[in-house]
Amino acid sequence: MEEENLVKKSCRELGITQKELAERIGVKPESLNSSLSRGKISNQTKKSIEMLLEIEKLSSDLKNYTILGEAITNIVNNNVNIQKH
């Protein structure tokens, strides 16, 4: 059941279906469903899911840092403009 929990948790976290998860990690949806019905997914599939989650987290972090950087740039530019006047 640990594997099923990993798949369900990952789908919930990413806001995708099991079919979409399978496609994103490069396995056929039927293969993932078959593995889950047997109660065991391969270590490769497990690592692929973990890597996908890490990629999504890093992408989100990068987006946040980009937004923060733009905000800081705007603040600095506004302060420079204020000081010129």
N, C-alpha and C positions, 0 to 999 in steps of 0.2 A: 504493500500500500504506500510505502515511501515514495516510489516512483510516480504513482498516480497523484500523490499530494504535490510532488515537484511539478508535474505537468499542470495540474489545476492551479497551483499557486502562481506559476509562471504566466499562464494564460490570463489569470485575473490581474496580475501586476502589469502586464503589457497591454491589457485590454483587447486581446485577440482570442480567436477560437483555437481548438486543438488542431484543426486542419491548417490554419494559418501558422501556428507554431511549427508544425511539421514542415511546412513549405519553407519557413524562414531558417530552419536548421538543416535543410537539404535532405529530408527523408520523405518518403511517400506517406500521406496521411494514414493509409491502410496499414502500413508497417508500424507506425506509432500506436495506432489503435490495437493492433494485434499484440504488440509488446505489452501494452497496458492490460489487455484481457488475460494475458499469461501472468501478469503481476510482476514483470521484470523488464526494465529497459536496459539497453547496453550501456556500458561505461562511456562509449563514444557519444551516444545520444545524450546522456546525462551531462557530459562535459560540454557538448554543443549548446545545450539549454543554459548552462551556467555562463558560458561565454557570451551568449546572446543577451542575457540579463546584464552582464557587466558592460557590454557595448552600449546598451540602452542607457545605463546609469551614466557612463562616461559622456555619451552624447548630450544627455540632459545637463550634466555638470558644465560641459563646454558651452552650451547655449546660455546657461546662467552667467558664466564668466564673461561671455561676449556681451551680454546685456549690461552687466556691471561695468565692463570696460567702456562701453558707449556712454553710460551714464556719467562716469568719471570724466571722460573726455568732454562731454557737454558742460559739466560743472566747471571744469578748468577753463574752457573756452568762454563761458559766461562771465567768470571772474576776470579774465583778461579783458573782455569787452567793457565790463563795468569800470575797471581801473583806467582804461583809455579815455573814458568820458569824464 
